[in-house]
Every structure is written in structure tokens, then in C-alpha cells.
Amino acid sequence: MAMAASPDTDVVERPDPPADAGTAVEGARAWLRRTAAEYGPALAVFAAVRLIAFTVFMWLLSWSGEYLTKNPRFGGGKHVWDVLGGWDGWWYQQVAQNGYDPKLVPSTSGPWTLEQNSVAFFPLYPGLIKMVSAVTGLNTLGAGILVSVLTSFVAAAGIYAVAKLVAGRRAAVIAAGVWGLFPGSGVEWAVYSDSLFVALAAWACYFVMTRNWLAAGVTSFVAGLNRPTAAALAAAVGVAALTALFRRRDGVLGPLSALLLAPLGFVGYIAWASWRMGSWSAYFDLQRGAWLHYFDWGKHTGNVIENLLFGHHDYVFGYPTEDLIALFLVFSLPVLLFLLIRMRPPVFLVVYTCVTIVLVLGSQQIFGNTSRYLLPCFPLFLPIAAALKRLSRTSLAVTLGTVAAASGWYAGYVLFELGIP
């Protein structure tokens, strides 16, 4: 115990800090060390491949100079960084700056029957942009990029956590790297909501796998505030929860809470938006009439594939290079799905992957963007990672580095400059 100072000295000895405070600090340091040791390799691999791809992408943009001739809303601007805030990024920034004004306004131009409205974009990501902008002083472009970069690392960590439980640590580290160079990964560090959604989806899946039902339900609910394809995540969580209830495992309250919470985010937002526009079908009417985006049971996808192979059908929004990359990815899906099932992952992961694929390929939308729409199918990374883990470290580094450099072109430059991301 520290002694009080004597009257003959000006130095006052302070009492020793409570023992529990020191224990808490040491515990926090130990937790940080364990977390860094666990997730550090995966995040380092992801950072390396993403930096390579991003550098190549930005160099190609600067070299071509095409962005200087384009409207900032459509992938142009005065500076190369402005490209990252075009297309959907422009809409997200509008929501962050101005909020929503839900309306169904008839259109008089093009194939659209309704004017486009920002209510089509879900509120979580622009809400985070607004919050980060207010805290940091960044403009909405900088805040949006910062949110995407940070959440891309959270997504990489979540993919690692899920993959480790299915395929082991080495494959899990590689799977995090595959997330950084997969077709469509060019949006991961742009003003797009994809990184945020994959982060939430991956961790929701991890919580289901570790039977943390409340966390799974809450995370799925939050993911539903980010984009409507959270329906696939809610379906997967629902299947897992119903299975647990049927087997009388983990009690009733936990699985039931996940089952009920999971769909509330996207259902609640769609209901609110439709109510504000005056009809319970208004959100879907807006998607169809203003964005030509609706579920058509795969008719559009079939027409596009037939056109690309045989030239029989015309289709809207044709971008040759993007479409060929998307076609290659679509043809690889049955193989990747078969290999995933052979790994015997939890059934709900297969459900999540299959429902996402059905929602993507079963909808009328820009076919060239299929590579981005399939980014949430991170379980498909597992068979790729399992195959790559057989390589030596040197061979693996060369392979990932080479593909990452190529990704700067096909997942970045092609997406943002030659098509619509």
C-alpha cells in the first residue's frame, strides 16, 4: 500500500490503482493479441490482393483518362477518385445528403415507365455515410469509401471465421483473399453497399454455426436494412432455426428469436417505402418501372445467354466484355456449387447460396453486373480456397498476386469504365 507524503516534502504519492483496473487492461491487451494472431493472416492476405487490384484499377483509369469526359453521376469526374462515387454511389450520396422523398412519378423517356427515385436504395449504408461524414468531416464520397474499406475487412474476417469451421485455417485465410479478387470485387472499396452486406451476412452465418441465435437474428435484421437480397440470408437463418427447433436443440427462445428477427429489416423497409408511395406494391412497381429490375423466373438471363452464344435475342444494357465475364461466371456456378456440397457444409449455407443465385439469375437486371450481384455468395469461395491450399506458399503468393493484378482490370476497370457497376 502506498504511504502518504510527509510534511517535509512536496511530492505526493498517489494510491495504487485498483487491482481490477489493471486486470481489465491486461485482459484487453490479451484479447487484442489473440484477435490479431487469429485474424491477422487472413486480413493481411486480403489487404495485399485488394491493394494490388486497386492499384492496377486506378492506374488504368488514370492512363485511359476516359473518366474526364463522363458525367460524375455515371462514372466520371474531375479526379480519378470521383469514379468511385458514380452510378449507385451517386444515389447513396444523395440519400446521405438529402434523405428520402418517396414518389411514383411517370417517365416520358426511354424504356422506363417511372422516374428513378432514391427510395430504391436501402437506408443502412447511406446512414453510415452520413454519420461518418459528420464525425470525420469528410465529404460523402470520402465517407462512403471509408465505410466500404472498413467493412470490407470486417467481411474478410467473417468469411475467414465461417471458412475455418468448414475447411480449416489455411483454406480460410485463402478464402479471405479470394473475396478480394473475385469477379465484381471492384466495388468493395467504392461507394457501394456490397462490402457492408457481405460483412453482415458472413457474421450472421458464423453466429448460426456457433449457435448464437440472438446475434444471428439481430445481424440478419440489420443486413435487411442494407439491401433486399437479405431475403436469402433470412431464408437460410430460418431454415437453421427451424431445424434447431425440430431437433429440440438450443431450446426454443434462441432459434425462435432468430427466425422472427431475420426478415424484419427488409420487410419493414419495403413496407415503409410502399406505404409512403401509396400502395403496398409500390416498391416493386418502382423497381420494375424505374430500374427494369424485377423477378422474371430467369427469362431475361436465358435470353442474354442465348444471345451471347447464338445471337438470337436482343436485350437491354448489353456490355460485351462485362457480359462475357458474367457468362463465364454463370457457367462456373454448377461446378462451384457441386464442389461446395461435396465439402458437406451446414445445410443453411447451401440454402443461402442457392437462394442468392436464384434471386440473381431469376431477375431482369443488368446481366454484366452478375459478377457483383454474386459477391454475397461467399460460400462458393470455399472450394476455390480448398483447392489453392495445396500450393506452396511461394506458388500461392504468385497465383494470388497474378490474379489480383488481373482483377484490377476485370473487376475494376471493366466494371467502372467499360460498363455499369
Secondary structure, DSSP 8 states (H G I E B T S, - for coil): ------TT-S--------HHHHHHHHHHHHHHHHHHHHHHHHHHHHHHHHHHHHHHHHHHHHHH-GGGGS-GGGT--SSGGGGGGSTHHHHHHHHHHH-------B--STT-SB---GGGS-SHHHHHHHHHHHHH---HHHHHHHHHHHHHHHHHHHHHHHHHHHH-HHHHHHHHHHHTTSTTGGGGGSS-SHHHHHHHHHHHHHHHHTT-HHHHHHHHHHHTTT-TTHHHHHHHHHHHHHHHHHTT-STTHHHHHHHHHTTHHHHHHHHHHHHHTTSTTHHHHHHHHHH--EE-TTHHHHHHHHHHHH-----SS--HHHHHHHHHHHHHHHHHHHHHHHT---HHHHHHHHHHHHHHHTEES-GGGHHHHTTT-GGGHHHHHHHHTTS-HHHHHHHHHHHHHHHIIIIIIIIIIIS--
